[in-house]
Amino acid sequence: MWNEWRALNPDAKVDLSTAHLFKANLSGAILSNADLSNAGLMEAHLFKANLTGAILSNADVSNADLMEANLFKANLLRANLSAASLPREPVRRDTVQREPNRGEHVGREPARREPVRREPAPS
C-alpha cells in the first residue's frame, strides 16, 4: 500500500524524522528522499528498501537489516549503524556525504595531494 502511494506521489515530501520504527517491517519500501533524521529504526527490516537520497543523519539504525537496500546518496552522518546488516555491494566512495568540519568535502572525493619529490643534492 505504501509503495503504491509513493508511485502515485513520487515528489511528495516524506517526513519521518523522529519516528519510532522499532522492529518495523519496511522491506522493499520506497523511502527515497525521505527525511528519517533522528528516527529510531532499531532492528527494523529494511531488506531491499529504496533509501536513495534519504536523510538518516542521527538515526539509530542499530541491528537493522539493510541487506540489498539502496543507499545511493543517502545521508548517514552520525547515524548509529552498529550491528546493522549492510548491503553486500560496497558503497561508492564518491556518493558518501562526509562532515565538512573534519577536513573533507560533502558529496565528493577529497583532493589528493601529490608527494613532494626532492632532487638529490649535487655532489
Biopython code that builds the backbone (N, CA, C, O; Angstrom):
import numpy as np
from Bio.PDB.StructureBuilder import StructureBuilder

atoms = [
    (1, "MET", "N", (0.823, -1.191, 0.000)),
    (1, "MET", "CA", (0.000, 0.000, 0.000)),
    (1, "MET", "C", (0.876, 1.268, 0.000)),
    (1, "MET", "O", (0.604, 2.215, -0.738)),
    (2, "TRP", "N", (1.950, 1.274, 0.853)),
    (2, "TRP", "CA", (2.853, 2.426, 0.895)),
    (2, "TRP", "C", (3.491, 2.664, -0.460)),
    (2, "TRP", "O", (3.500, 3.791, -0.955)),
    (3, "ASN", "N", (4.027, 1.608, -1.066)),
    (3, "ASN", "CA", (4.715, 1.742, -2.349)),
    (3, "ASN", "C", (3.763, 2.196, -3.449)),
    (3, "ASN", "O", (4.173, 2.922, -4.355)),
    (4, "GLU", "N", (2.507, 1.783, -3.386)),
    (4, "GLU", "CA", (1.518, 2.256, -4.369)),
    (4, "GLU", "C", (1.321, 3.760, -4.219)),
    (4, "GLU", "O", (1.273, 4.487, -5.211)),
    (5, "TRP", "N", (1.205, 4.228, -2.971)),
    (5, "TRP", "CA", (1.039, 5.658, -2.729)),
    (5, "TRP", "C", (2.266, 6.433, -3.211)),
    (5, "TRP", "O", (2.142, 7.487, -3.835)),
    (6, "ARG", "N", (3.467, 5.887, -2.908)),
    (6, "ARG", "CA", (4.701, 6.556, -3.346)),
    (6, "ARG", "C", (4.795, 6.611, -4.862)),
    (6, "ARG", "O", (5.276, 7.601, -5.413)),
    (7, "ALA", "N", (4.345, 5.565, -5.546)),
    (7, "ALA", "CA", (4.365, 5.552, -7.004)),
    (7, "ALA", "C", (3.448, 6.634, -7.567)),
    (7, "ALA", "O", (3.748, 7.230, -8.602)),
    (8, "LEU", "N", (2.344, 6.883, -6.893)),
    (8, "LEU", "CA", (1.405, 7.917, -7.331)),
    (8, "LEU", "C", (1.839, 9.317, -6.899)),
    (8, "LEU", "O", (1.398, 10.311, -7.477)),
    (9, "ASN", "N", (2.704, 9.397, -5.884)),
    (9, "ASN", "CA", (3.147, 10.678, -5.320)),
    (9, "ASN", "C", (4.666, 10.707, -5.183)),
    (9, "ASN", "O", (5.177, 10.873, -4.075)),
    (10, "PRO", "N", (5.398, 10.548, -6.285)),
    (10, "PRO", "CA", (6.863, 10.445, -6.181)),
    (10, "PRO", "C", (7.543, 11.712, -5.677)),
    (10, "PRO", "O", (8.652, 11.638, -5.148)),
    (11, "ASP", "N", (6.912, 12.862, -5.827)),
    (11, "ASP", "CA", (7.531, 14.118, -5.395)),
    (11, "ASP", "C", (7.072, 14.570, -4.013)),
    (11, "ASP", "O", (7.484, 15.630, -3.543)),
    (12, "ALA", "N", (6.228, 13.784, -3.361)),
    (12, "ALA", "CA", (5.743, 14.150, -2.030)),
    (12, "ALA", "C", (6.898, 14.141, -1.042)),
    (12, "ALA", "O", (7.735, 13.239, -1.063)),
    (13, "LYS", "N", (6.939, 15.147, -0.175)),
    (13, "LYS", "CA", (7.980, 15.229, 0.845)),
    (13, "LYS", "C", (7.570, 14.330, 2.007)),
    (13, "LYS", "O", (6.545, 14.546, 2.653)),
    (14, "VAL", "N", (8.393, 13.320, 2.252)),
    (14, "VAL", "CA", (8.105, 12.352, 3.316)),
    (14, "VAL", "C", (8.944, 12.701, 4.527)),
    (14, "VAL", "O", (10.171, 12.621, 4.488)),
    (15, "ASP", "N", (8.275, 13.091, 5.607)),
    (15, "ASP", "CA", (8.970, 13.475, 6.833)),
    (15, "ASP", "C", (8.678, 12.451, 7.918)),
    (15, "ASP", "O", (7.617, 12.470, 8.543)),
    (16, "LEU", "N", (9.631, 11.561, 8.129)),
    (16, "LEU", "CA", (9.543, 10.571, 9.188)),
    (16, "LEU", "C", (10.618, 10.831, 10.244)),
    (16, "LEU", "O", (11.012, 9.933, 10.988)),
    (17, "SER", "N", (11.080, 12.085, 10.288)),
    (17, "SER", "CA", (12.096, 12.439, 11.277)),
    (17, "SER", "C", (11.514, 12.217, 12.669)),
    (17, "SER", "O", (10.351, 12.525, 12.928)),
    (18, "THR", "N", (12.311, 11.697, 13.525)),
    (18, "THR", "CA", (11.988, 11.357, 14.920)),
    (18, "THR", "C", (10.938, 10.247, 15.051)),
    (18, "THR", "O", (10.445, 10.004, 16.153)),
    (19, "ALA", "N", (10.589, 9.573, 13.959)),
    (19, "ALA", "CA", (9.610, 8.475, 14.037)),
    (19, "ALA", "C", (10.198, 7.305, 14.821)),
    (19, "ALA", "O", (11.401, 7.052, 14.756)),
    (20, "HIS", "N", (9.367, 6.609, 15.546)),
    (20, "HIS", "CA", (9.768, 5.426, 16.301)),
    (20, "HIS", "C", (9.334, 4.209, 15.494)),
    (20, "HIS", "O", (8.159, 3.840, 15.493)),
    (21, "LEU", "N", (10.283, 3.593, 14.812)),
    (21, "LEU", "CA", (10.005, 2.478, 13.910)),
    (21, "LEU", "C", (10.749, 1.222, 14.359)),
    (21, "LEU", "O", (11.269, 0.474, 13.531)),
    (22, "PHE", "N", (10.797, 0.999, 15.653)),
    (22, "PHE", "CA", (11.470, -0.152, 16.243)),
    (22, "PHE", "C", (10.883, -1.443, 15.690)),
    (22, "PHE", "O", (9.677, -1.672, 15.789)),
    (23, "LYS", "N", (11.737, -2.293, 15.104)),
    (23, "LYS", "CA", (11.364, -3.578, 14.527)),
    (23, "LYS", "C", (10.325, -3.462, 13.404)),
    (23, "LYS", "O", (9.650, -4.444, 13.093)),
    (24, "ALA", "N", (10.187, -2.293, 12.799)),
    (24, "ALA", "CA", (9.211, -2.112, 11.713)),
    (24, "ALA", "C", (9.621, -2.921, 10.487)),
    (24, "ALA", "O", (10.806, -3.022, 10.170)),
    (25, "ASN", "N", (8.644, -3.492, 9.806)),
    (25, "ASN", "CA", (8.914, -4.225, 8.577)),
    (25, "ASN", "C", (8.774, -3.257, 7.408)),
    (25, "ASN", "O", (7.666, -2.986, 6.943)),
    (26, "LEU", "N", (9.904, -2.741, 6.940)),
    (26, "LEU", "CA", (9.942, -1.793, 5.826)),
    (26, "LEU", "C", (10.651, -2.420, 4.630)),
    (26, "LEU", "O", (11.186, -1.711, 3.777)),
    (27, "SER", "N", (10.653, -3.738, 4.570)),
    (27, "SER", "CA", (11.316, -4.440, 3.472)),
    (27, "SER", "C", (10.696, -4.032, 2.141)),
    (27, "SER", "O", (9.479, -4.084, 1.965)),
    (28, "GLY", "N", (11.550, -3.627, 1.212)),
    (28, "GLY", "CA", (11.102, -3.224, -0.114)),
    (28, "GLY", "C", (10.430, -1.863, -0.173)),
    (28, "GLY", "O", (9.961, -1.461, -1.238)),
    (29, "ALA", "N", (10.372, -1.149, 0.930)),
    (29, "ALA", "CA", (9.699, 0.152, 0.959)),
    (29, "ALA", "C", (10.445, 1.187, 0.129)),
    (29, "ALA", "O", (11.676, 1.213, 0.110)),
    (30, "ILE", "N", (9.695, 2.030, -0.550)),
    (30, "ILE", "CA", (10.279, 3.136, -1.307)),
    (30, "ILE", "C", (10.351, 4.335, -0.366)),
    (30, "ILE", "O", (9.353, 5.011, -0.117)),
    (31, "LEU", "N", (11.544, 4.579, 0.147)),
    (31, "LEU", "CA", (11.775, 5.682, 1.082)),
    (31, "LEU", "C", (12.779, 6.674, 0.497)),
    (31, "LEU", "O", (13.472, 7.375, 1.233)),
    (32, "SER", "N", (12.851, 6.724, -0.821)),
    (32, "SER", "CA", (13.806, 7.625, -1.468)),
    (32, "SER", "C", (13.484, 9.067, -1.104)),
    (32, "SER", "O", (12.330, 9.493, -1.122)),
    (33, "ASN", "N", (14.539, 9.805, -0.773)),
    (33, "ASN", "CA", (14.475, 11.220, -0.388)),
    (33, "ASN", "C", (13.658, 11.483, 0.872)),
    (33, "ASN", "O", (13.314, 12.632, 1.148)),
    (34, "ALA", "N", (13.344, 10.451, 1.636)),
    (34, "ALA", "CA", (12.591, 10.632, 2.878)),
    (34, "ALA", "C", (13.506, 11.198, 3.957)),
    (34, "ALA", "O", (14.704, 10.917, 3.987)),
    (35, "ASP", "N", (12.924, 11.994, 4.835)),
    (35, "ASP", "CA", (13.657, 12.521, 5.983)),
    (35, "ASP", "C", (13.439, 11.565, 7.152)),
    (35, "ASP", "O", (12.369, 11.542, 7.759)),
    (36, "LEU", "N", (14.456, 10.787, 7.453)),
    (36, "LEU", "CA", (14.435, 9.850, 8.566)),
    (36, "LEU", "C", (15.439, 10.270, 9.640)),
    (36, "LEU", "O", (15.885, 9.451, 10.444)),
    (37, "SER", "N", (15.786, 11.553, 9.641)),
    (37, "SER", "CA", (16.765, 12.031, 10.614)),
    (37, "SER", "C", (16.209, 11.849, 12.026)),
    (37, "SER", "O", (15.029, 12.082, 12.286)),
    (38, "ASN", "N", (17.081, 11.433, 12.911)),
    (38, "ASN", "CA", (16.740, 11.205, 14.316)),
    (38, "ASN", "C", (15.681, 10.124, 14.523)),
    (38, "ASN", "O", (15.111, 10.023, 15.610)),
    (39, "ALA", "N", (15.410, 9.323, 13.506)),
    (39, "ALA", "CA", (14.410, 8.256, 13.631)),
    (39, "ALA", "C", (14.992, 7.075, 14.402)),
    (39, "ALA", "O", (16.200, 6.838, 14.385)),
    (40, "GLY", "N", (14.126, 6.356, 15.066)),
    (40, "GLY", "CA", (14.511, 5.140, 15.763)),
    (40, "GLY", "C", (14.159, 3.944, 14.901)),
    (40, "GLY", "O", (13.005, 3.517, 14.858)),
    (41, "LEU", "N", (15.151, 3.405, 14.217)),
    (41, "LEU", "CA", (14.955, 2.275, 13.312)),
    (41, "LEU", "C", (15.658, 1.023, 13.833)),
    (41, "LEU", "O", (16.087, 0.174, 13.052)),
    (42, "MET", "N", (15.772, 0.915, 15.150)),
    (42, "MET", "CA", (16.460, -0.223, 15.736)),
    (42, "MET", "C", (15.745, -1.522, 15.351)),
    (42, "MET", "O", (14.528, -1.651, 15.483)),
    (43, "GLU", "N", (16.549, -2.478, 14.869)),
    (43, "GLU", "CA", (16.068, -3.800, 14.470)),
    (43, "GLU", "C", (15.000, -3.754, 13.372)),
    (43, "GLU", "O", (14.238, -4.706, 13.204)),
    (44, "ALA", "N", (14.948, -2.657, 12.634)),
    (44, "ALA", "CA", (13.976, -2.546, 11.530)),
    (44, "ALA", "C", (14.387, -3.449, 10.376)),
    (44, "ALA", "O", (15.573, -3.710, 10.168)),
    (45, "HIS", "N", (13.419, -3.913, 9.645)),
    (45, "HIS", "CA", (13.646, -4.752, 8.467)),
    (45, "HIS", "C", (13.567, -3.855, 7.240)),
    (45, "HIS", "O", (12.480, -3.489, 6.793)),
    (46, "LEU", "N", (14.735, -3.503, 6.699)),
    (46, "LEU", "CA", (14.839, -2.614, 5.539)),
    (46, "LEU", "C", (15.425, -3.365, 4.344)),
    (46, "LEU", "O", (16.033, -2.759, 3.461)),
    (47, "PHE", "N", (15.242, -4.677, 4.319)),
    (47, "PHE", "CA", (15.743, -5.508, 3.234)),
    (47, "PHE", "C", (15.161, -5.022, 1.909)),
    (47, "PHE", "O", (13.944, -4.911, 1.760)),
    (48, "LYS", "N", (16.043, -4.733, 0.949)),
    (48, "LYS", "CA", (15.676, -4.247, -0.390)),
    (48, "LYS", "C", (14.914, -2.918, -0.370)),
    (48, "LYS", "O", (14.230, -2.590, -1.340)),
    (49, "ALA", "N", (15.021, -2.152, 0.714)),
    (49, "ALA", "CA", (14.369, -0.842, 0.768)),
    (49, "ALA", "C", (15.111, 0.140, -0.135)),
    (49, "ALA", "O", (16.331, 0.054, -0.282)),
    (50, "ASN", "N", (14.385, 1.061, -0.732)),
    (50, "ASN", "CA", (14.989, 2.101, -1.559)),
    (50, "ASN", "C", (15.166, 3.339, -0.686)),
    (50, "ASN", "O", (14.207, 4.060, -0.408)),
    (51, "LEU", "N", (16.400, 3.574, -0.259)),
    (51, "LEU", "CA", (16.738, 4.725, 0.583)),
    (51, "LEU", "C", (17.588, 5.727, -0.187)),
    (51, "LEU", "O", (18.368, 6.472, 0.408)),
    (52, "THR", "N", (17.440, 5.747, -1.500)),
    (52, "THR", "CA", (18.204, 6.667, -2.340)),
    (52, "THR", "C", (17.939, 8.105, -1.902)),
    (52, "THR", "O", (16.793, 8.554, -1.882)),
    (53, "GLY", "N", (18.995, 8.815, -1.554)),
    (53, "GLY", "CA", (18.871, 10.221, -1.168)),
    (53, "GLY", "C", (18.177, 10.455, 0.161)),
    (53, "GLY", "O", (17.890, 11.601, 0.508)),
    (54, "ALA", "N", (17.899, 9.404, 0.909)),
    (54, "ALA", "CA", (17.228, 9.563, 2.201)),
    (54, "ALA", "C", (18.157, 10.220, 3.212)),
    (54, "ALA", "O", (19.377, 10.072, 3.138)),
    (55, "ILE", "N", (17.577, 10.936, 4.142)),
    (55, "ILE", "CA", (18.338, 11.594, 5.207)),
    (55, "ILE", "C", (18.206, 10.733, 6.453)),
    (55, "ILE", "O", (17.137, 10.656, 7.059)),
    (56, "LEU", "N", (19.297, 10.091, 6.826)),
    (56, "LEU", "CA", (19.323, 9.229, 8.002)),
    (56, "LEU", "C", (20.277, 9.777, 9.055)),
    (56, "LEU", "O", (20.743, 9.032, 9.917)),
    (57, "SER", "N", (20.566, 11.062, 8.991)),
    (57, "SER", "CA", (21.507, 11.646, 9.947)),
    (57, "SER", "C", (20.945, 11.518, 11.364)),
    (57, "SER", "O", (19.767, 11.775, 11.611)),
    (58, "ASN", "N", (21.805, 11.121, 12.269)),
    (58, "ASN", "CA", (21.470, 10.931, 13.682)),
    (58, "ASN", "C", (20.412, 9.857, 13.929)),
    (58, "ASN", "O", (19.886, 9.763, 15.038)),
    (59, "ALA", "N", (20.093, 9.055, 12.933)),
    (59, "ALA", "CA", (19.116, 7.980, 13.121)),
    (59, "ALA", "C", (19.787, 6.799, 13.818)),
    (59, "ALA", "O", (20.985, 6.566, 13.656)),
    (60, "ASP", "N", (19.006, 6.065, 14.587)),
    (60, "ASP", "CA", (19.506, 4.851, 15.220)),
    (60, "ASP", "C", (19.032, 3.670, 14.377)),
    (60, "ASP", "O", (17.868, 3.274, 14.432)),
    (61, "VAL", "N", (19.959, 3.120, 13.599)),
    (61, "VAL", "CA", (19.662, 2.015, 12.684)),
    (61, "VAL", "C", (20.375, 0.754, 13.189)),
    (61, "VAL", "O", (20.657, -0.164, 12.419)),
    (62, "SER", "N", (20.654, 0.729, 14.472)),
    (62, "SER", "CA", (21.395, -0.398, 15.032)),
    (62, "SER", "C", (20.597, -1.697, 14.911)),
    (62, "SER", "O", (19.381, -1.721, 15.098)),
    (63, "ASN", "N", (21.311, -2.764, 14.596)),
    (63, "ASN", "CA", (20.737, -4.103, 14.443)),
    (63, "ASN", "C", (19.678, -4.200, 13.346)),
    (63, "ASN", "O", (18.900, -5.154, 13.321)),
    (64, "ALA", "N", (19.641, -3.225, 12.445)),
    (64, "ALA", "CA", (18.659, -3.250, 11.352)),
    (64, "ALA", "C", (19.167, -4.099, 10.196)),
    (64, "ALA", "O", (20.373, -4.266, 10.017)),
    (65, "ASP", "N", (18.240, -4.630, 9.420)),
    (65, "ASP", "CA", (18.577, -5.412, 8.233)),
    (65, "ASP", "C", (18.527, -4.489, 7.025)),
    (65, "ASP", "O", (17.449, -4.113, 6.565)),
    (66, "LEU", "N", (19.712, -4.121, 6.510)),
    (66, "LEU", "CA", (19.821, -3.252, 5.335)),
    (66, "LEU", "C", (20.356, -4.021, 4.125)),
    (66, "LEU", "O", (20.795, -3.415, 3.147)),
    (67, "MET", "N", (20.320, -5.354, 4.190)),
    (67, "MET", "CA", (20.827, -6.144, 3.077)),
    (67, "MET", "C", (20.047, -5.809, 1.804)),
    (67, "MET", "O", (18.817, -5.746, 1.804)),
    (68, "GLU", "N", (20.786, -5.600, 0.738)),
    (68, "GLU", "CA", (20.253, -5.272, -0.582)),
    (68, "GLU", "C", (19.477, -3.954, -0.613)),
    (68, "GLU", "O", (18.766, -3.679, -1.580)),
    (69, "ALA", "N", (19.607, -3.144, 0.429)),
    (69, "ALA", "CA", (18.983, -1.817, 0.420)),
    (69, "ALA", "C", (19.790, -0.891, -0.479)),
    (69, "ALA", "O", (21.007, -1.040, -0.599)),
    (70, "ASN", "N", (19.123, 0.050, -1.100)),
    (70, "ASN", "CA", (19.789, 1.030, -1.952)),
    (70, "ASN", "C", (20.057, 2.275, -1.113)),
    (70, "ASN", "O", (19.130, 2.998, -0.746)),
    (71, "LEU", "N", (21.327, 2.518, -0.814)),
    (71, "LEU", "CA", (21.735, 3.667, 0.000)),
    (71, "LEU", "C", (22.438, 4.729, -0.830)),
    (71, "LEU", "O", (23.172, 5.553, -0.284)),
    (72, "PHE", "N", (22.225, 4.723, -2.139)),
    (72, "PHE", "CA", (22.887, 5.673, -3.026)),
    (72, "PHE", "C", (22.559, 7.106, -2.599)),
    (72, "PHE", "O", (21.393, 7.493, -2.519)),
    (73, "LYS", "N", (23.591, 7.871, -2.331)),
    (73, "LYS", "CA", (23.497, 9.271, -1.905)),
    (73, "LYS", "C", (22.685, 9.475, -0.629)),
    (73, "LYS", "O", (22.179, 10.572, -0.390)),
    (74, "ALA", "N", (22.557, 8.444, 0.185)),
    (74, "ALA", "CA", (21.885, 8.602, 1.478)),
    (74, "ALA", "C", (22.803, 9.348, 2.432)),
    (74, "ALA", "O", (24.019, 9.159, 2.406)),
    (75, "ASN", "N", (22.232, 10.183, 3.262)),
    (75, "ASN", "CA", (22.989, 10.936, 4.252)),
    (75, "ASN", "C", (23.001, 10.118, 5.539)),
    (75, "ASN", "O", (21.974, 9.974, 6.202)),
    (76, "LEU", "N", (24.165, 9.587, 5.887)),
    (76, "LEU", "CA", (24.317, 8.746, 7.069)),
    (76, "LEU", "C", (25.176, 9.419, 8.144)),
    (76, "LEU", "O", (25.745, 8.741, 9.000)),
    (77, "LEU", "N", (25.266, 10.731, 8.101)),
    (77, "LEU", "CA", (26.099, 11.438, 9.074)),
    (77, "LEU", "C", (25.617, 11.165, 10.497)),
    (77, "LEU", "O", (24.451, 11.379, 10.828)),
    (78, "ARG", "N", (26.530, 10.694, 11.319)),
    (78, "ARG", "CA", (26.275, 10.406, 12.730)),
    (78, "ARG", "C", (25.154, 9.383, 12.956)),
    (78, "ARG", "O", (24.596, 9.319, 14.052)),
    (79, "ALA", "N", (24.818, 8.587, 11.941)),
    (79, "ALA", "CA", (23.832, 7.511, 12.121)),
    (79, "ALA", "C", (24.487, 6.368, 12.887)),
    (79, "ALA", "O", (25.662, 6.068, 12.676)),
    (80, "ASN", "N", (23.740, 5.739, 13.761)),
    (80, "ASN", "CA", (24.234, 4.587, 14.508)),
    (80, "ASN", "C", (23.920, 3.335, 13.697)),
    (80, "ASN", "O", (22.767, 2.911, 13.615)),
    (81, "LEU", "N", (24.956, 2.748, 13.098)),
    (81, "LEU", "CA", (24.802, 1.547, 12.280)),
    (81, "LEU", "C", (25.409, 0.325, 12.970)),
    (81, "LEU", "O", (25.713, -0.671, 12.313)),
    (82, "SER", "N", (25.584, 0.396, 14.277)),
    (82, "SER", "CA", (26.226, -0.710, 14.974)),
    (82, "SER", "C", (25.388, -1.987, 14.844)),
    (82, "SER", "O", (24.176, -1.983, 15.056)),
    (83, "ALA", "N", (26.071, -3.067, 14.492)),
    (83, "ALA", "CA", (25.483, -4.396, 14.316)),
    (83, "ALA", "C", (24.417, -4.452, 13.224)),
    (83, "ALA", "O", (23.654, -5.416, 13.163)),
    (84, "ALA", "N", (24.352, -3.444, 12.367)),
    (84, "ALA", "CA", (23.402, -3.480, 11.253)),
    (84, "ALA", "C", (23.953, -4.367, 10.144)),
    (84, "ALA", "O", (25.163, -4.411, 9.919)),
    (85, "SER", "N", (23.071, -5.065, 9.460)),
    (85, "SER", "CA", (23.453, -5.863, 8.296)),
    (85, "SER", "C", (23.435, -4.928, 7.105)),
    (85, "SER", "O", (22.378, -4.446, 6.699)),
    (86, "LEU", "N", (24.615, -4.671, 6.543)),
    (86, "LEU", "CA", (24.737, -3.692, 5.466)),
    (86, "LEU", "C", (24.731, -4.366, 4.103)),
    (86, "LEU", "O", (24.981, -5.568, 4.005)),
    (87, "PRO", "N", (24.445, -3.595, 3.035)),
    (87, "PRO", "CA", (24.417, -4.160, 1.684)),
    (87, "PRO", "C", (25.738, -4.821, 1.326)),
    (87, "PRO", "O", (26.803, -4.397, 1.775)),
    (88, "ARG", "N", (25.652, -5.864, 0.514)),
    (88, "ARG", "CA", (26.861, -6.563, 0.081)),
    (88, "ARG", "C", (27.657, -5.741, -0.904)),
    (88, "ARG", "O", (28.886, -5.803, -0.899)),
    (89, "GLU", "N", (26.998, -4.975, -1.746)),
    (89, "GLU", "CA", (27.698, -4.129, -2.709)),
    (89, "GLU", "C", (28.338, -2.984, -1.942)),
    (89, "GLU", "O", (27.678, -2.354, -1.116)),
    (90, "PRO", "N", (29.600, -2.705, -2.197)),
    (90, "PRO", "CA", (30.234, -1.597, -1.488)),
    (90, "PRO", "C", (29.609, -0.269, -1.892)),
    (90, "PRO", "O", (29.201, -0.084, -3.039)),
    (91, "VAL", "N", (29.541, 0.639, -0.952)),
    (91, "VAL", "CA", (29.052, 1.983, -1.236)),
    (91, "VAL", "C", (30.155, 2.725, -1.963)),
    (91, "VAL", "O", (31.295, 2.750, -1.499)),
    (92, "ARG", "N", (29.832, 3.329, -3.097)),
    (92, "ARG", "CA", (30.840, 4.067, -3.835)),
    (92, "ARG", "C", (31.280, 5.267, -3.021)),
    (92, "ARG", "O", (30.458, 6.023, -2.502)),
    (93, "ARG", "N", (32.584, 5.428, -2.918)),
    (93, "ARG", "CA", (33.155, 6.493, -2.095)),
    (93, "ARG", "C", (32.720, 7.880, -2.547)),
    (93, "ARG", "O", (32.611, 8.781, -1.716)),
    (94, "ASP", "N", (32.470, 8.075, -3.826)),
    (94, "ASP", "CA", (32.103, 9.407, -4.309)),
    (94, "ASP", "C", (30.647, 9.751, -4.010)),
    (94, "ASP", "O", (30.211, 10.861, -4.318)),
    (95, "THR", "N", (29.875, 8.824, -3.412)),
    (95, "THR", "CA", (28.489, 9.113, -3.096)),
    (95, "THR", "C", (28.265, 9.316, -1.603)),
    (95, "THR", "O", (27.159, 9.666, -1.189)),
    (96, "VAL", "N", (29.285, 9.105, -0.798)),
    (96, "VAL", "CA", (29.144, 9.228, 0.647)),
    (96, "VAL", "C", (29.303, 10.688, 1.047)),
    (96, "VAL", "O", (30.246, 11.360, 0.629)),
    (97, "GLN", "N", (28.371, 11.167, 1.860)),
    (97, "GLN", "CA", (28.476, 12.530, 2.361)),
    (97, "GLN", "C", (29.265, 12.508, 3.655)),
    (97, "GLN", "O", (29.010, 11.696, 4.545)),
    (98, "ARG", "N", (30.224, 13.409, 3.746)),
    (98, "ARG", "CA", (31.089, 13.451, 4.918)),
    (98, "ARG", "C", (30.916, 14.782, 5.626)),
    (98, "ARG", "O", (30.411, 15.751, 5.060)),
    (99, "GLU", "N", (31.339, 14.803, 6.855)),
    (99, "GLU", "CA", (31.253, 16.027, 7.633)),
    (99, "GLU", "C", (32.306, 17.015, 7.167)),
    (99, "GLU", "O", (33.499, 16.721, 7.242)),
    (100, "PRO", "N", (31.889, 18.190, 6.683)),
    (100, "PRO", "CA", (32.864, 19.161, 6.191)),
    (100, "PRO", "C", (33.813, 19.675, 7.264)),
    (100, "PRO", "O", (34.932, 20.069, 6.935)),
    (101, "ASN", "N", (33.416, 19.690, 8.531)),
    (101, "ASN", "CA", (34.290, 20.243, 9.570)),
    (101, "ASN", "C", (35.438, 19.308, 9.927)),
    (101, "ASN", "O", (36.242, 19.634, 10.800)),
    (102, "ARG", "N", (35.532, 18.171, 9.282)),
    (102, "ARG", "CA", (36.647, 17.261, 9.531)),
    (102, "ARG", "C", (37.621, 17.273, 8.369)),
    (102, "ARG", "O", (38.377, 16.320, 8.182)),
    (103, "GLY", "N", (37.610, 18.332, 7.594)),
    (103, "GLY", "CA", (38.571, 18.475, 6.520)),
    (103, "GLY", "C", (38.195, 17.724, 5.262)),
    (103, "GLY", "O", (39.025, 17.553, 4.370)),
    (104, "GLU", "N", (36.942, 17.269, 5.177)),
    (104, "GLU", "CA", (36.522, 16.552, 3.990)),
    (104, "GLU", "C", (35.373, 17.305, 3.346)),
    (104, "GLU", "O", (34.763, 18.180, 3.960)),
    (105, "HIS", "N", (35.091, 16.960, 2.123)),
    (105, "HIS", "CA", (34.088, 17.668, 1.350)),
    (105, "HIS", "C", (32.810, 16.851, 1.263)),
    (105, "HIS", "O", (32.860, 15.624, 1.184)),
    (106, "VAL", "N", (31.674, 17.517, 1.277)),
    (106, "VAL", "CA", (30.393, 16.834, 1.180)),
    (106, "VAL", "C", (30.137, 16.443, -0.262)),
    (106, "VAL", "O", (30.224, 17.272, -1.167)),
    (107, "GLY", "N", (29.818, 15.158, -0.471)),
    (107, "GLY", "CA", (29.386, 14.687, -1.767)),
    (107, "GLY", "C", (30.458, 14.501, -2.821)),
    (107, "GLY", "O", (30.136, 14.199, -3.970)),
    (108, "ARG", "N", (31.720, 14.670, -2.467)),
    (108, "ARG", "CA", (32.764, 14.418, -3.454)),
    (108, "ARG", "C", (34.041, 13.980, -2.765)),
    (108, "ARG", "O", (34.238, 14.194, -1.569)),
    (109, "GLU", "N", (34.880, 13.378, -3.535)),
    (109, "GLU", "CA", (36.150, 12.834, -3.050)),
    (109, "GLU", "C", (37.077, 13.969, -2.614)),
    (109, "GLU", "O", (37.190, 14.964, -3.330)),
    (110, "PRO", "N", (37.734, 13.852, -1.482)),
    (110, "PRO", "CA", (38.702, 14.878, -1.094)),
    (110, "PRO", "C", (39.856, 14.936, -2.094)),
    (110, "PRO", "O", (40.234, 13.929, -2.693)),
    (111, "ALA", "N", (40.393, 16.112, -2.254)),
    (111, "ALA", "CA", (41.522, 16.278, -3.181)),
    (111, "ALA", "C", (42.725, 15.495, -2.664)),
    (111, "ALA", "O", (43.006, 15.477, -1.466)),
    (112, "ARG", "N", (43.417, 14.862, -3.576)),
    (112, "ARG", "CA", (44.616, 14.108, -3.200)),
    (112, "ARG", "C", (45.839, 14.962, -3.458)),
    (112, "ARG", "O", (45.936, 15.643, -4.479)),
    (113, "ARG", "N", (46.759, 14.920, -2.531)),
    (113, "ARG", "CA", (47.998, 15.677, -2.689)),
    (113, "ARG", "C", (49.072, 14.765, -3.221)),
    (113, "ARG", "O", (49.219, 13.630, -2.769)),
    (114, "GLU", "N", (49.807, 15.253, -4.164)),
    (114, "GLU", "CA", (50.935, 14.503, -4.712)),
    (114, "GLU", "C", (52.103, 14.610, -3.736)),
    (114, "GLU", "O", (52.326, 15.675, -3.159)),
    (115, "PRO", "N", (52.852, 13.523, -3.543)),
    (115, "PRO", "CA", (54.007, 13.619, -2.643)),
    (115, "PRO", "C", (55.055, 14.564, -3.227)),
    (115, "PRO", "O", (55.217, 14.670, -4.442)),
    (116, "VAL", "N", (55.746, 15.232, -2.343)),
    (116, "VAL", "CA", (56.802, 16.152, -2.764)),
    (116, "VAL", "C", (58.015, 15.328, -3.167)),
    (116, "VAL", "O", (58.498, 14.497, -2.399)),
    (117, "ARG", "N", (58.495, 15.566, -4.368)),
    (117, "ARG", "CA", (59.681, 14.831, -4.848)),
    (117, "ARG", "C", (60.891, 15.740, -4.693)),
    (117, "ARG", "O", (60.898, 16.884, -5.147)),
    (118, "ARG", "N", (61.879, 15.216, -4.060)),
    (118, "ARG", "CA", (63.101, 16.017, -3.840)),
    (118, "ARG", "C", (64.206, 15.469, -4.703)),
    (118, "ARG", "O", (64.453, 14.265, -4.773)),
    (119, "GLU", "N", (64.848, 16.388, -5.344)),
    (119, "GLU", "CA", (66.001, 16.011, -6.183)),
    (119, "GLU", "C", (67.209, 15.801, -5.286)),
    (119, "GLU", "O", (67.390, 16.534, -4.314)),
    (120, "PRO", "N", (68.039, 14.812, -5.594)),
    (120, "PRO", "CA", (69.242, 14.613, -4.766)),
    (120, "PRO", "C", (70.170, 15.825, -4.901)),
    (120, "PRO", "O", (70.264, 16.451, -5.957)),
    (121, "ALA", "N", (70.831, 16.121, -3.823)),
    (121, "ALA", "CA", (71.767, 17.265, -3.824)),
    (121, "ALA", "C", (72.945, 16.955, -4.729)),
    (121, "ALA", "O", (73.445, 15.830, -4.734)),
    (122, "PRO", "N", (73.396, 17.943, -5.498)),
    (122, "PRO", "CA", (74.560, 17.702, -6.383)),
    (122, "PRO", "C", (75.814, 17.393, -5.558)),
    (122, "PRO", "O", (76.036, 17.977, -4.497)),
    (123, "SER", "N", (76.622, 16.467, -6.067)),
    (123, "SER", "CA", (77.834, 16.099, -5.311)),
    (123, "SER", "C", (79.047, 16.847, -5.770)),
    (123, "SER", "O", (80.137, 16.647, -5.233)),
]
sb = StructureBuilder()
sb.init_structure("model")
sb.init_model(0)
sb.init_chain("A")
sb.init_seg("    ")
for serial, (resi, resn, name, xyz) in enumerate(atoms, 1):
    if name == "N":
        sb.init_residue(resn, " ", resi, " ")
    sb.init_atom(name, np.array(xyz, "f"), 0.0, 1.0, " ", f" {name:<3s}", serial, name[0])
structure = sb.get_structure()
